[in-house]
Amino acid sequence: MYLFYNSQATPGATVLLDAGEAVHIAKVLRKKEGDTLQLTDGKGKLYEGTLHLSKREAAVVLKSFEIKPPRKQILELAIAPTKNQDRLEWFIEKAVEIGVEKITLLHCEHSERVHIREERLHRVAAAAMKQSLKFYLPEITAPIEFKKWVAQANQSNRCIAHCHADVEKVFLQNALKGHAHSAIAIGPEGDFSVNEVNLAHTHGFVSVSLGHARLRTETAAMCAVHTFELVHQLP
C-alpha cells in the first residue's frame, strides 16, 4: 500500500496531486490510468479513488472512504527548537512515524532565536504520515512562550524533562503509567532554567528523567516519544 495525502479531500471530489507525486506515481510506482490509489485527508479518513494521468499531472477521483479511529492515548510533545533546523526536522519525521498527536514549539529562557520554516515542518510531518501509513496528521504549533504554555496545559499527565541534578525526578516510563493523555516538555540546548522548572511544578508538572546520559534536545524528545509508545502499547 502506498498512501497519498490531500487535506482538502472530500467524498466524490477530484484531487489533483502535486508534481512530485505525479512523477513518483508514473516513474517509480509505475501506476497506470484507471488504477486504484489510497489517499488520506490527515483527519482520519482513508479514501480509495481512481487514478487519471496526463503528461504532467495526476488526479484521483475519490470514491469510497472509511474512518480510521484515533489512538486512545494522546501525546503532546513540547520542544524548544534546535539551532539547526535539520535536527528539528529529523525529530518531527521520526516522532510522526512512531506516534504523536501534537508537537508544540517552545521559546524558553535559554532558547536561541532561530528562524523556523513552519511550512517545511508541515511537509516533513505529512511525508512521515504517509510513509508510516498513518491517517492523522499531528498539529504543529507556532512557537509559544514556555510560561504561557505551562499555564494553559490541561492534560491529565504533565511532565518536564531536564538535567538539574538537585531536583527530584521519576523515570518517564513510571510517570506515564495509567495516563492516556500526556504532555511532555523538552528544553533547549541550554536546558530549562531553574525558574522554568519551578514554574512548571506550580502548574502540576512532574520532573522526569530519561536515563543517566545527557541527551541532545532532539534525542531527548525522540526518547520521550518512544517511551510513551512503549508504555501504552506493551502489555
Backbone torsions as a table, in degrees:
resi	resn	phi	psi	omega
1	MET	NA	134.0	173.8
2	TYR	-121.2	128.0	-172.3
3	LEU	-105.1	134.5	174.7
4	PHE	-109.1	167.2	-174.7
5	TYR	-137.7	134.4	169.9
6	ASN	-151.1	119.6	-174.4
7	SER	-68.5	-19.2	-176.7
8	GLN	-97.3	10.0	-177.5
9	ALA	-61.7	134.5	175.2
10	THR	-141.1	154.7	-178.7
11	PRO	-56.6	131.5	177.5
12	GLY	84.6	-5.6	-177.3
13	ALA	-79.1	159.2	170.6
14	THR	-104.4	118.2	-174.5
15	VAL	-104.2	126.6	176.7
16	LEU	-91.4	121.7	179.3
17	LEU	-83.7	156.4	-177.6
18	ASP	-72.8	167.2	-172.8
19	ALA	-60.0	-39.3	179.9
20	GLY	-63.4	-41.6	179.0
21	GLU	-68.5	-35.6	178.4
22	ALA	-60.6	-43.4	178.3
23	VAL	-65.3	-42.5	-179.1
24	HIS	-62.2	-41.9	-179.5
25	ILE	-61.6	-45.7	-174.2
26	ALA	-79.7	-43.3	-171.2
27	LYS	-90.4	-35.6	-175.2
28	VAL	-97.9	-53.4	-178.8
29	LEU	-79.4	-17.3	179.2
30	ARG	56.0	40.8	175.8
31	LYS	-76.4	155.0	-177.2
32	LYS	-124.3	164.2	176.6
33	GLU	-51.4	129.2	177.8
34	GLY	91.2	-7.0	177.6
35	ASP	-66.7	158.8	178.0
36	THR	-92.7	133.5	176.5
37	LEU	-122.0	153.6	175.4
38	GLN	-106.9	140.0	-175.8
39	LEU	-145.7	143.8	176.6
40	THR	-120.4	153.7	175.3
41	ASP	-94.5	2.0	-178.7
42	GLY	75.6	4.8	-179.7
43	LYS	-119.9	16.8	175.1
44	GLY	107.0	-4.4	180.0
45	LYS	-97.5	134.5	173.2
46	LEU	-111.4	116.1	-178.1
47	TYR	-101.3	151.9	164.3
48	GLU	-116.9	140.0	-178.3
49	GLY	-149.4	172.3	-178.4
50	THR	-101.9	132.5	-176.8
51	LEU	-82.9	136.1	172.3
52	HIS	-125.9	125.1	-175.1
53	LEU	-114.1	141.6	166.8
54	SER	-126.5	-173.8	-176.7
55	LYS	-62.9	-36.1	-174.3
56	ARG	-122.3	-3.3	-174.2
57	GLU	-133.4	155.8	173.4
58	ALA	-133.7	132.0	178.6
59	ALA	-128.0	152.4	179.1
60	VAL	-125.1	123.3	173.8
61	VAL	-88.8	111.2	-173.0
62	LEU	-77.0	137.4	-179.4
63	LYS	-118.9	-100.6	-176.6
64	SER	-81.6	159.1	174.0
65	PHE	-149.0	158.6	172.7
66	GLU	-132.9	153.3	-179.6
67	ILE	-98.8	123.8	178.2
68	LYS	-91.3	128.1	-178.4
69	PRO	-68.6	144.3	176.6
70	PRO	-73.3	167.3	176.2
71	ARG	-65.6	148.3	175.1
72	LYS	-72.8	-32.5	178.3
73	GLN	-90.1	140.3	-176.4
74	ILE	-124.9	129.2	-179.5
75	LEU	-124.6	127.0	166.6
76	GLU	-108.3	119.7	178.1
77	LEU	-105.4	116.3	179.8
78	ALA	-101.7	125.6	-174.0
79	ILE	-136.7	138.2	172.3
80	ALA	-80.1	120.7	-175.5
81	PRO	-57.0	142.2	176.8
82	THR	-77.0	158.7	178.3
83	LYS	-60.7	-37.0	179.5
84	ASN	-93.8	112.0	-176.9
85	GLN	-64.5	-25.5	178.4
86	ASP	-57.6	-38.0	179.5
87	ARG	-68.9	-37.3	177.1
88	LEU	-65.7	-42.1	178.5
89	GLU	-63.4	-39.9	177.3
90	TRP	-58.8	-46.8	179.4
91	PHE	-60.6	-47.2	-177.7
92	ILE	-61.0	-42.9	178.6
93	GLU	-57.5	-50.9	-175.9
94	LYS	-71.6	-36.6	-179.9
95	ALA	-65.2	-41.1	178.7
96	VAL	-65.4	-39.5	178.9
97	GLU	-62.0	-40.3	-179.0
98	ILE	-77.0	-48.0	178.2
99	GLY	140.1	117.5	175.3
100	VAL	-158.5	142.3	-178.1
101	GLU	-93.0	-29.6	-177.1
102	LYS	-150.6	138.1	174.3
103	ILE	-120.5	116.4	-179.0
104	THR	-105.6	128.5	178.2
105	LEU	-91.2	128.6	-174.9
106	LEU	-108.3	145.7	167.2
107	HIS	-112.1	119.7	-173.5
108	CYS	-115.4	173.4	-179.5
109	GLU	-58.6	-37.6	-177.7
110	HIS	-97.3	8.5	177.8
111	SER	-70.0	145.9	170.7
112	GLU	-97.6	141.7	-179.5
113	ARG	-65.6	120.7	179.3
114	VAL	-130.9	152.1	177.3
115	HIS	-88.1	120.7	-178.4
116	ILE	-99.3	121.1	175.7
117	ARG	-89.8	86.3	-172.5
118	GLU	-62.4	-39.4	179.9
119	GLU	-61.0	-39.3	178.0
120	ARG	-63.9	-40.6	179.4
121	LEU	-62.2	-39.1	179.2
122	HIS	-67.0	-36.0	178.0
123	ARG	-66.9	-40.4	177.6
124	VAL	-61.6	-43.6	-179.9
125	ALA	-63.9	-41.6	179.9
126	ALA	-64.4	-42.0	178.4
127	ALA	-63.2	-39.6	179.0
128	ALA	-68.0	-37.1	176.9
129	MET	-60.8	-45.4	179.5
130	LYS	-65.0	-44.2	-178.1
131	GLN	-59.3	-40.6	-175.1
132	SER	-93.1	7.0	177.7
133	LEU	56.2	48.5	173.4
134	LYS	-104.7	161.3	-172.3
135	PHE	-122.0	4.8	176.9
136	TYR	-124.0	123.6	178.1
137	LEU	-89.2	119.5	-178.8
138	PRO	-61.9	148.0	174.1
139	GLU	-76.5	135.8	173.9
140	ILE	-121.0	117.6	-173.5
141	THR	-89.5	158.1	169.3
142	ALA	-68.2	154.9	-178.8
143	PRO	-55.2	137.2	179.8
144	ILE	-129.2	146.6	177.9
145	GLU	-63.0	136.1	-177.1
146	PHE	-55.6	-45.5	-176.2
147	LYS	-63.4	-31.7	177.6
148	LYS	-73.2	-39.6	-178.3
149	TRP	-65.4	-46.6	-177.1
150	VAL	-65.5	-30.9	-178.4
151	ALA	-69.4	-28.2	-177.5
152	GLN	-102.4	-2.1	179.6
153	ALA	-64.8	131.2	-177.8
154	ASN	-131.1	17.2	178.9
155	GLN	-66.2	154.3	179.6
156	SER	-66.7	-24.0	179.9
157	ASN	-132.2	122.9	-176.1
158	ARG	-127.5	123.1	-174.8
159	CYS	-126.3	145.4	174.2
160	ILE	-129.2	124.3	-179.3
161	ALA	-99.9	131.9	-179.9
162	HIS	-156.8	175.3	-174.3
163	CYS	-110.4	11.8	-179.0
164	HIS	-70.2	113.3	-171.9
165	ALA	-70.2	-24.3	-175.6
166	ASP	-88.8	5.3	178.3
167	VAL	-106.3	129.1	-179.4
168	GLU	-66.5	136.1	-178.6
169	LYS	-132.6	161.3	169.5
170	VAL	-119.0	153.6	176.8
171	PHE	-66.1	141.1	-174.1
172	LEU	-55.9	-42.3	-177.1
173	GLN	-60.5	-32.5	178.2
174	ASN	-75.3	-34.3	178.8
175	ALA	-69.1	-26.2	-175.6
176	LEU	-85.4	-21.0	-175.1
177	LYS	-61.0	131.8	178.1
178	GLY	84.5	1.3	-179.0
179	HIS	-120.4	126.7	-179.8
180	ALA	-101.0	-13.1	-176.9
181	HIS	-125.9	104.1	-171.2
182	SER	-129.0	151.6	169.4
183	ALA	-123.6	132.2	179.2
184	ILE	-126.0	127.4	-178.2
185	ALA	-105.2	131.5	177.6
186	ILE	-121.0	128.5	-172.7
187	GLY	-84.5	-178.5	-179.4
188	PRO	-76.3	-179.1	-178.8
189	GLU	-62.4	-22.3	175.3
190	GLY	-93.7	7.5	179.1
191	ASP	72.2	166.5	171.6
192	PHE	-67.0	149.3	173.9
193	SER	-78.0	163.6	176.5
194	VAL	-60.4	-40.5	178.8
195	ASN	-60.3	-39.7	179.9
196	GLU	-68.1	-39.7	177.7
197	VAL	-63.2	-45.1	179.6
198	ASN	-63.7	-39.5	177.7
199	LEU	-62.6	-42.9	178.8
200	ALA	-60.8	-40.4	179.3
201	HIS	-61.0	-38.8	-179.5
202	THR	-66.8	-20.3	178.8
203	HIS	-102.9	21.1	171.9
204	GLY	87.3	11.2	177.1
205	PHE	-80.5	147.8	176.3
206	VAL	-109.6	134.0	175.8
207	SER	-74.2	131.9	-176.7
208	VAL	-127.8	155.5	176.5
209	SER	-110.3	141.7	175.8
210	LEU	-102.5	8.7	-178.6
211	GLY	130.6	-172.2	-173.0
212	HIS	-93.5	-9.7	179.4
213	ALA	-89.6	150.8	173.2
214	ARG	-86.9	119.8	-171.6
215	LEU	-106.3	150.3	169.8
216	ARG	-64.7	159.3	-177.6
217	THR	-53.8	-51.8	-175.7
218	GLU	-69.5	-29.9	177.2
219	THR	-70.1	-42.8	177.9
220	ALA	-61.1	-42.4	179.5
221	ALA	-64.4	-41.1	179.2
222	MET	-64.8	-41.4	177.9
223	CYS	-60.6	-40.8	-179.3
224	ALA	-64.9	-44.4	179.5
225	VAL	-63.3	-43.8	-178.6
226	HIS	-66.7	-40.0	178.2
227	THR	-62.3	-43.6	177.7
228	PHE	-58.1	-45.0	-179.4
229	GLU	-62.4	-45.0	-178.9
230	LEU	-64.9	-42.9	-178.3
231	VAL	-60.5	-36.9	-174.2
232	HIS	-94.4	-9.7	-179.0
233	GLN	-106.4	-31.9	-178.5
234	LEU	-78.7	146.5	179.4
235	PRO	-68.2	NA	NA
